[in-house]
Every structure is written in structure tokens, then in C-alpha cells.
Amino acid sequence: MSDHQLRLYNSLGSRIEDFVPESNPSGMYSCGPTVYAFPHLGNMRPYVFADTVRRALRWKRINVHHVINITDVGHAVADTNTGEDKMEAAAARERRSVQDIAEFYTAAFFNDINALNILPADEYPRASAYVPEMIEFAAELQERGVTYQIPSGLYFDTAKDPNYGALAHMDTEGQLEAARVEQVAGRRHKTDFALWRAEEPGRRRVMRWDSPWGCGAPGWHLECSVMSIALLGRHFDIHTGGVDHRELHHVNEIAQSQAYLCDGLPWVRFWLHNEFLQLGAEKMAKSAGGAPRLADLVEAGYHPLAFRLFLLGAHYRSQLDFTTAAIDAAQATLRRLLARIQPLRPLPAADTLADARRLQTDPAAASALDQIDAAISADLNTPKILAVLQDALRDPAITPAGLRATVAAADALLGLSLATLDPDDLDKGRAKEDLPAEDRQAIERLVADRTQARNDKDWARADQLRTELDDRGVQITDTPQGPTWHLR
Ligand SMILES: [Zn+2]
């Protein structure tokens, strides 16, 4: 059987296209987190998606150099232009330095990346380390006559770009209205965006750099253009992000980069975007009333890879609703997969189609591998790969060696740690009935106190009680009927 051609949905042009790399390694850039708060579950979907792209490229034996930026400066609260920086606002709120905030939330991001078994990027550049390059880039644009300066900073003149907004699927004006973009005195068009944000008179920024346009900080869009070109070259193959970026952030990245390069070529060939994860009205355990985080899921007794499986159970271009029923189902599916796969261990390594084919020993496995290759090649159809895996595990015609190759191949693309994850990690637990009565009563009291603290919105006290319960090996799950607990 022959290999299937990898085909990906390119937002630029809105069609599925053959993906053939133009360089070796192929360059790939993913817009990274602004490290001013804990990432919530929805924030993690773009990184699981980018990881799926990475695994698909590896499967096809395409070398890749992957860059994910860390935004530690320049992201304004109002999203595009002037006003307070998200980092500085967080520092003021938490009474910590901007550096502390950046380090703390960068570490939180890496924790989640690791827990979700996301392959590490080759580089994680920090925006704050590239400000001189950003100033040079903006100065070059000024030289080319596509900018103008007003008191609030240096702006990109979007009217100078006849193709401005080609990537966006929505009407840009409408998008701007929705994005609560503030009025800026002197700005010529609503779509014009800041390359450099000058300090407002009398308001000294914490993070500030000297520039030809006054002391201030770079605009948010600028960093991605500058760091990706610095690390991947003037043109590269793939740029990824969530659909929200497709409407404005990526539109602006393209406008300024193509004005800077000025060579008539598209800056990046493939623009790939994942749809939203809707967190909706679902009430998960929430540490401080915000959107649920991966840590909240874990606290409620779910494995991080159950969340990964939940995401991969839908196509990346489908909107997905996070519900308790859905994460329960994912955890149950993962448990069944591990129970079925554990007796097959050790599993071979089969990160590429070629490796998997070398291991395959029977027609049933050959057919399964071909279906897996067809599925990943057809714009990363992960739900189909899960279905092929489950069918193979039920197929009486497949040999043990063929099944091992099929499981290893599916997992190379899905990243669910099927070769190593211990099923007991999902259901750790001694029976609480085995506890001495007094220990059990003490735990019940702590659980009740924690519930009271949460009802009182005394989050510090609730967290402290959770730590105490944790020390006793107790795992709490908050349900609509109240908390339940079990022993790890
Ligand atoms: Zn970006």
C-alpha cells in the first residue's frame, strides 16, 4: 500500500492543500501564552493541536524546527493598542514584580504542557529578550512609508496594504467592534495597529525601553513577526494558533511581515487554526472562580491525558463543548484502552509510518496502519485514528505483533502514553471503608470545613484544607451534589 499525501486545511485560501515542506527542517511557529495568569483548559487546545501537527510531520518523516513564544511584555489589556499591559496589571493585582509574574506563570504553562504529553518545542523565545530587534523592525517599516506616528505611538497604516485582512474569515471591521478595541486619538483607520506604544504622559511604565518614538513598549503583534523571522528565517512553512488569532493577530502579523520583507512572496505558506473549546456554564471545581484549569481537573480525579483524549476525540476544526459527561467518558475510554493494552506491553516504538510498516506482520494490521495513515493525512483526523485503534483492539484476525504495531502507531500520533501509563494512575485508591473510624471522621470533618470555606468564598482557607487532605492521601471530587472523596 502506498503512503497517503499529508493534506492540511490552510486558512489562507480556506482550502485543504497538499503539504510539502519547503525547507529542511520545516519551520513551524505557534503563538504562545501571555504569562500573566494560569492557563485555563481552553487555552491548552492550541498546544495539543500544534503537537498533533508535530506528530503528523514526524510520522511523515518531515523534520521540523518548532518555536513557541512566551509573551512577557507588550500584550495590552485592551488587546491591540494602547493602555495597560496585561503583565503590569497582573503584577499590580498580585503585588509581585513583573519578573515574578512572568516566571511563575511560565512555569505553570510548562507544567500543563508536560502533563499533557506535548512534545517540547525547539525554542521558547521570550518577547522581552527581542525588544531591540522589534525596534529595528518597526524602524524599517517606517523607512518604507507604511507607518505614521501619533502621540500614543507608531502605527501601521493598514490602508497601505491592498491585501490587508485576506486571512480573516470575518469582516475585520466587525471583528474590531467585537474585540472592544478602544478609540485612539489620531488613528487613521480602525484597523491600524500599534507597532510601538509610547508611554502616556505622567504614566511611567514598569517595562519600558527607549525608542525613536519615545520611551515605551512594543505592540503585541510585532513580537511574533520578529521572533519567528529571527529563529526560522524570512519565510517558513507553518504558523499555528487558535481561530481568534486568525481574525486579527495573524492578520496584523502578515501585514507587517510582508511589508517588511517586501519580496512579493507570501510570508508563511500554511496558516493552521484550531477551533474554540467552549467551557460554557459547566461548573468544575474552580480554585478562584475563574475558568477551570488542568489542575482543577486533576483535583477532581481526572487524569490530564483523559483531557487530551477528550480533545482528540473531536476534529481540531470543530468547536468542542467541555462538559462533565464528556470528560467522564474520556476518562472511561482511556481506562478501557489501558486495561486492554497493558497485557500487550512492552510496545515497540513506531513514530513513523515506515517504522510501523516494518513491524507489521499480518493483513489486518496492514489495513489498520493504512487507515491510520489515511486519517492523519486527511487534515489530522484524530477521531478516526481513535476509532481505528478501538476496532483493532476488538479484531480477532489481528496477530499480537500486528496489534502491538497498530497501538504503537496510533499512540505516536495521539500521544496518550499508551505504552507506559499505569491504569492504576487513573483509579488509585484504597477503599475508604478500610480506614479506622476515627481517621474517617477526621477526613469527613476536613471535607465539610472545606465546603464551608468555599461557600464563604474563603479560598485561602479552602486551599489550606485541601492541602491537609492531600497530605492524608485524600482526593476530593466536587460534583453538583456536593463533594465526594476517595483515597489515592
Ligand atoms: Zn502570535
Residues whose N, C-alpha, C, O or C-beta is under 5 A from the ligand:
A	BS01	ZN	C31 C224
